[in-house]
Amino acid sequence: MVNTSTTLAGLRLRSPTVLASGILDETGSAMHRAARSGAGAVVTKSIGAKPRVGYANPSCIELDGVGVLNAVGLPNPGVENVAQELWAAARGGVPVIASVFGGTPEEFSEVGGMMAGYGAQAIELNLSCPHAKGYGTEIGTDPALVTEVVRAVKQRVRLPVFAKLAPNVPDIAGLAKAAVAAGADGITAINTVKAMAIDVRAGRPILANRVGGLSGRAIKPVGLRAVYEIAQEVDAPIMGVGGVYTGEDALEYIMAGASAVQVGSAVMERGWDVFAKIDSELKALLDECGYPSVEAARRVAVTAK
Ligand SMILES: Cc1cc2nc3c(=O)[nH]c(=O)nc-3n(C[C@H](O)[C@H](O)[C@H](O)COP(=O)(O)O)c2cc1C
């Protein structure tokens, strides 16, 4: 029987499918539901030091056949108000990974430390939001700042730390190397791709913020390329994310070097059962291709002659 359980920087996942940050994960009960539906782990919505309202609507639109375009603007209740949600999420029985954002290394480490105190089992650093001024890619594109953020958080928490990187950079593997050299235990790649849509009848951008991030099917090739490049440069575990809808998408990421995959936009299309569906499709495909486990298929495309 094919085994899809996987290990990520010491975290044991019964399934390699993980709920991605920002997708129906603002509350503990929603994260609990993802766990009940088969997710191997859940990542919280990104949380910052202070409450943030986010951007005006329209902030999230579906582009037919392409994906989802969003500029929600990191809305969140602030770290002081999320303890209950983290405790409720933990009742799902799968690892809860706290996504953290900040404007400075100190802010990242302060919020990360508080999330660890609420029972998070790992921290994911959002170094990659493409549309929030002063956060995300404004920090995650500079290897020196990435180094400072990772160091500050690792000094504060004893948990595995994943650096979530953006594809909107010339050298994503270089950033991954900087993060791992600074102490990151793993890499998450990718966040959304900077993008926009225009309403030609109104003659204006559709999103209130004008520019946002594209997720979904259209970005899978971008995510795969990023994971493949990172897997050549770093040994740390990678969570692949971007356009995973099926077991075949998951196996592509695994063959590119990922140990697990995060699922975001597909939850909106295939529903909560998406985790169990991807896992059983992955099992069937691994079996068909002659791989007994996720580990056996990992990196095969990286080492292919
Ligand atoms: C509405 C929405 C909100 C998101 N919010 C966050 C967030 O708070 N933090 C983060 O790191 N990524 C966030 N993301 C990015 C996702 O975690 C993921 O990296 C991206 O959607 C690509 O995966 P997908 O193609 O499976 O959706 C968000 C994505 C969407 C669509």
The ligand as an ORCA input file, in Angstrom:
! r2SCAN-3c Opt
* xyz 0 1
  C      -7.597     35.369     -0.870
  C      -6.175     34.973     -0.602
  C      -5.552     35.396      0.568
  C      -4.228     35.030      0.838
  N      -3.636     35.449      2.009
  C      -2.360     35.041      2.299
  C      -1.759     35.383      3.537
  O      -2.349     36.011      4.421
  N      -0.479     34.975      3.747
  C       0.239     34.244      2.830
  O       1.406     33.895      3.094
  N      -0.324     33.894      1.642
  C      -1.603     34.266      1.374
  N      -2.181     33.884      0.184
  C      -1.392     33.074     -0.787
  C      -1.648     31.568     -0.625
  O      -1.248     31.087      0.637
  C      -0.895     30.777     -1.711
  O       0.494     31.019     -1.591
  C      -1.347     31.181     -3.125
  O      -2.750     31.366     -3.153
  C      -0.964     30.145     -4.179
  O      -1.599     28.910     -3.931
  P      -2.921     28.433     -4.723
  O      -2.640     28.579     -6.180
  O      -3.117     27.008     -4.265
  O      -4.036     29.321     -4.281
  C      -3.506     34.233     -0.106
  C      -4.147     33.801     -1.285
  C      -5.465     34.152     -1.538
  C      -6.118     33.662     -2.807
*
